[in-house]
Amino acid sequence: MDIRSKIVTALSSVGAPAYWMKWAGDTNPPATYITFQTVNRPDLSADDALHEREHFVYLDVFSETDPYSVASAVRTAMEGAGFDEVEMRDVGQAGNTVTELRDYHVAFTFSYLEVV
């Protein structure tokens, strides 16, 4: 399973572009955009075979305006695609790039259990 494709597909209806790891453009970023990264680990093994893998998705919403309407759409889209929300938090921007210092930022952690 390609977890990155599953995430991008889930977020396609949100109305903000999603990028793996970092914003990927040549000009200024959009007014609202999403970045994500993943971590996975074996979750259930039996009979010398892996049966489940757990994926954690660290997803960030950056926005020039209040990001909560997009955050709500992200939550709905990810849950609709089978992801479980672990947490959502506001993020302060000390020490980040000029663009990130300008934007509001909320961060999510989601999990997804893959049967292999």
N, C-alpha and C positions, 0 to 999 in steps of 0.2 A: 504494500500500500504506500502511496506517495502522500504523506501527511501534509506537505506544503500545498499540493494541489487541492486537497480536501478543504483546507483552510481558505484558500483563495476563492474556491467555488462557493463556500458557505458565506463569504463576505461580499460576494458579487452584487448583492441586492442592497447593500448598506448605503450606497451613494458616496462613498469615499474610497479612493484607491488603496489597495493593500500591497505592501512590499515586504519581501523577506529580508530581515536583518536591518535594512536602512532604506531611507528614501533614495530612489534611483532615478534621478533626472538631471538634465543639463541646465535648467533654469531654476527659478524660484519654485519651491514646493507648492502644491495646492493649498488652499485655505484650510482644508481638513484632510488628513491622511492617516493611514494605519501602518504600523510596522509590526512584525512578529518574528519570533525565533522559537525553536522547539528543543526539547530534551526528551529522550525516551529511555525506558529501562525495561528489562524483562520483568514480568509480573507473576506469571504462573507457569511452572514447568512440572511435568509429570512424565514418567516412563522415558526419561532421558530426552524429552522433546519440549520445546517452548510452545506454550498454548496461548498465552496472552502477553501483549506488550502494552505498557501504559505510556502515553505521550502527554507531556506537559507543554502547553502553548503559552508563551509570555507575549502578550499582545498590548501594544501601546497606541492610543489615539491622541494625535496632536491636532490642535485646532486654534485658529486665530480668535474664535468666539467660544462661548460656553460649549463644551464638548458633550454634555450629558444627553442631548437628543441622539447624537451618533452613538454614544455609549449604550443607550437603550436598544438601538437597532443592532449593534454588535452582539449584545447579549441574546437577543431574540434569534438572530441568524445562527450564531454558534450553537445555541441550545437546540435549534431546529435541525442542525446537522449532526446531532448526537454528542456534542461536547458538554461537559459539566463544568459550571463555573466554580472555581475554588475561591477566588477573591477578586475584588475590584478596589482600587485605591487611587487617591489623588497623588500626584507626584510633583514635588518642588523641582525647580530647574537649575539649581546652583551648579555651576561648573560645566554646563553643556554648551553646544554651539549657539551662535547668535540666533539662528532660526528657532532652535528649541527654547531659548530664553524668551522669545517673543510669544510663543504658543502656550496655550493651556495643554495640560497633559494628564490623562487618566490611564491607568495600567490595569490590565486583567491578567489573571492566571486561569487557564482552562485545562481540563484533563480529558483524555479520550482513551478508552480501552479498546484495543484492537485484538480481535481473536485471530490467531495465526495458524 
